[in-house]
Amino acid sequence: MVRAYDRSRPVPRETITALLDLAVRAPSAGFTQGWDFLVLTEDEDLQRFWRVTTDAGDPDTWLDGMRTAPALVVCLSDPERYLDRYAEPDKGWTDRDPGRWPVPYWDVDTGMAALLMLLGAVDAGLASCFFGVPPHRQADALEAFGVPADRRVVGVVSVGYPAPDRRSPSLRRGRRPLREVAHAGTFGEPWQR
């Protein structure tokens, strides 16, 4: 996750297209593909995004670097598409009750699509970061870009060439070891390599 970009180096359009081609290959429940991707590369659009998603004078310094990203991909999920799909005869549900879902797969699937873009960016020699839009700013973001109100902002993928930046202090925490997070048969029984 990179939070500072070389603003003078735009990401080639064909590279962004390749990242989107990866995203649409993500798995999705019922092959619903209930995602949309709003791609922002024009200065006017990028400025509008930051204006509607952040508060003036926001003290978060990480935003200073994020604002240098030459490309943003807003990852949107479409819950209605899933509810419609699972009301089709091959799925067997006659109602469209979102309570049937153990988790909102529309968001999970869109998150997996975002992950493919993140990995693709690294493979293309680029930097990227996945970040969220504050809940109280999501409706404004949808409206500002003409996105239907029934879509959900799952997150945003920033893409660009990396610029020098400080390492996140959070990295000092270290990665949790596999023996702590992978369980064999019973929770608490460490997975052995």
C-alpha positions in Angstrom: 0.0 0.0 0.0 1.7 3.1 -1.3 0.4 6.5 -0.2 2.6 8.9 -2.3 2.8 9.1 -6.1 4.8 10.9 -8.8 2.1 13.2 -10.1 4.1 14.1 -13.2 3.9 10.5 -14.5 0.3 9.6 -15.6 -0.6 5.9 -15.8 -1.0 4.9 -19.4 -4.7 4.2 -20.4 -3.8 0.7 -21.6 -2.4 -0.1 -18.2 -5.6 1.0 -16.4 -7.6 -1.0 -18.9 -5.4 -4.0 -18.2 -6.1 -3.6 -14.4 -9.8 -3.3 -15.1 -9.6 -6.5 -17.2 -8.1 -8.3 -14.2 -10.8 -6.9 -11.9 -13.7 -8.3 -14.0 -12.1 -11.8 -13.7 -12.7 -11.8 -9.9 -15.1 -14.5 -8.6 -18.6 -13.5 -7.8 -21.5 -15.3 -6.2 -23.8 -16.7 -8.8 -21.5 -15.1 -11.4 -23.5 -12.0 -10.7 -20.6 -9.6 -11.3 -22.3 -6.9 -9.3 -19.6 -4.3 -9.5 -18.9 -1.1 -11.3 -15.7 0.9 -11.5 -15.6 4.6 -11.8 -12.2 5.6 -13.2 -10.9 9.0 -12.5 -7.8 10.3 -14.3 -8.6 13.9 -15.3 -7.5 16.6 -13.0 -10.9 18.0 -12.7 -12.4 14.7 -11.7 -9.6 13.9 -9.2 -10.1 17.3 -7.6 -13.8 16.9 -7.4 -13.3 13.5 -5.8 -11.1 14.9 -3.0 -13.4 17.9 -2.6 -16.5 15.7 -2.0 -14.9 13.0 0.1 -12.7 14.9 2.5 -13.3 17.7 5.0 -11.5 21.0 4.4 -8.5 21.2 6.7 -8.5 17.5 7.3 -5.5 16.8 9.6 -4.8 13.4 8.1 -1.4 13.9 6.5 -1.6 10.6 4.6 -4.2 12.3 2.4 -1.5 14.7 1.2 0.3 11.8 -0.6 -2.9 10.2 -1.7 -4.0 13.3 -3.5 -1.0 12.9 -5.8 -2.3 9.7 -7.3 -2.8 10.3 -11.1 -5.5 7.6 -11.2 -8.3 6.6 -8.8 -10.7 3.6 -9.4 -13.8 3.9 -7.2 -15.0 0.3 -6.6 -18.8 0.2 -6.4 -21.0 -2.7 -5.5 -24.6 -3.3 -6.7 -26.7 -5.1 -4.0 -29.8 -5.1 -6.1 -28.1 -7.1 -8.9 -27.4 -9.9 -6.3 -30.9 -9.8 -4.9 -32.3 -10.1 -8.4 -29.9 -12.8 -9.4 -30.7 -15.0 -6.4 -34.4 -14.6 -7.0 -33.9 -16.4 -10.4 -35.2 -20.0 -10.8 -31.7 -21.6 -10.7 -31.0 -20.2 -7.2 -34.3 -21.1 -5.6 -35.1 -18.0 -3.6 -38.3 -16.3 -4.5 -37.8 -13.3 -2.3 -35.1 -10.7 -2.4 -34.4 -10.7 1.3 -30.8 -9.4 2.0 -31.1 -11.1 5.4 -30.5 -14.5 3.6 -26.9 -13.5 3.0 -24.4 -14.4 5.7 -22.3 -11.4 4.6 -22.9 -8.9 1.9 -21.3 -10.8 -1.0 -21.8 -7.7 -3.3 -19.1 -6.0 -1.2 -16.9 -9.1 -0.8 -16.9 -9.7 -4.5 -16.1 -6.1 -5.3 -13.3 -6.2 -2.8 -11.8 -9.3 -4.5 -12.0 -7.4 -7.8 -10.1 -4.5 -6.1 -7.5 -6.9 -4.9 -6.8 -8.1 -8.4 -6.2 -4.5 -9.5 -3.8 -4.0 -6.6 -1.8 -7.1 -7.5 -1.9 -6.2 -11.2 -0.6 -2.7 -10.4 2.4 -4.3 -8.6 3.0 -6.6 -11.6 3.0 -3.6 -13.9 5.6 -1.8 -11.8 3.2 0.6 -10.3 2.2 1.5 -6.8 -1.3 1.4 -5.4 -3.4 1.6 -2.3 -6.9 0.6 -1.3 -8.7 3.1 0.9 -12.2 4.0 2.0 -14.6 6.9 1.6 -16.0 8.1 5.0 -19.6 6.9 5.4 -20.9 10.5 5.8 -19.3 11.4 2.4 -20.5 8.4 0.3 -23.8 9.9 -0.9 -22.0 13.1 -1.9 -19.5 11.1 -3.9 -22.2 9.1 -5.7 -24.1 12.2 -6.5 -21.0 14.2 -7.7 -20.3 11.6 -10.3 -23.8 10.6 -11.4 -23.6 7.2 -9.8 -27.0 5.6 -9.1 -27.9 6.0 -5.4 -28.3 2.2 -5.0 -24.6 1.6 -5.5 -22.2 1.2 -2.5 -18.7 2.6 -2.4 -16.7 -0.4 -1.2 -13.4 1.4 -1.6 -11.0 3.2 -3.9 -7.8 2.0 -5.6 -5.2 4.7 -6.1 -2.7 3.9 -8.9 0.5 5.6 -10.0 4.2 5.5 -10.0 5.6 5.7 -6.4 7.2 8.8 -5.0 9.5 8.8 -2.0 7.6 8.5 1.2 8.1 7.5 4.8 7.2 4.0 5.8 4.0 3.6 7.8 4.6 3.5 11.5 2.0 0.7 11.6 4.5 -1.7 9.9 6.4 -1.8 13.2 3.7 -4.1 14.5 4.9 -6.8 12.2 3.0 -9.4 10.3 1.1 -12.0 12.4 2.8 -15.4 12.1 1.1 -18.2 10.3 1.0 -20.3 13.4 -1.1 -17.6 15.1 -3.7 -17.1 12.3 -4.0 -20.6 10.6 -5.8 -23.2 12.6 -5.7 -27.0 12.0 -9.1 -28.7 12.5 -9.8 -26.9 15.8 -9.5 -23.2 16.5 -6.4 -22.7 18.5 -4.6 -25.7 17.1 -1.8 -24.1 15.0 -1.4 -25.1 11.4 2.0 -26.9 11.0 4.2 -26.1 8.0 
